[in-house]
C-alpha cells in the first residue's frame, strides 16, 4: 500500500539509479517518474 507518490529529478544517471533503488525499498512510497531536469519533469507531469 502506497501512502505517497514521488518523482526523481536528477541529471546524473548513476545518482538516479541510486535514488530509484532506495525508493524501491520503501513500501509506502511509489515512484511515478524520473526526470533529468525540472523542465522535463514539468512537461511530464502535465500529461
C-alpha positions in Angstrom: 0.0 0.0 0.0 1.4 3.4 -1.0 0.9 6.4 1.1 2.9 8.8 -1.0 4.0 9.2 -4.6 7.2 10.8 -5.7 9.3 11.8 -8.7 13.1 11.9 -9.0 14.7 15.0 -10.7 18.4 14.3 -11.1 20.6 15.0 -14.1 23.2 12.3 -13.3 22.1 8.8 -14.4 24.2 7.0 -11.7 22.5 9.1 -9.0 19.1 8.4 -10.5 19.8 4.7 -10.2 20.8 5.0 -6.5 17.7 7.1 -5.7 15.4 4.7 -7.6 16.9 1.7 -5.7 16.5 3.4 -2.4 12.9 4.4 -3.1 12.0 0.9 -4.3 12.9 -0.4 -0.8 10.3 1.9 0.9 6.9 0.3 0.6 5.0 3.4 1.4 6.4 5.4 -1.5 5.6 4.9 -5.2 8.0 6.3 -7.7 5.9 7.6 -10.6 8.6 9.3 -12.8 12.3 10.0 -13.2 13.4 13.2 -15.0 16.8 14.8 -15.8 15.6 18.4 -15.3 12.9 20.4 -13.7 11.7 21.4 -17.2 11.3 17.8 -18.3 9.5 17.0 -15.1 7.1 19.8 -15.5 6.3 18.7 -19.1 5.9 15.1 -17.9 3.6 15.9 -15.1 1.3 18.0 -17.3 0.5 14.9 -19.3 
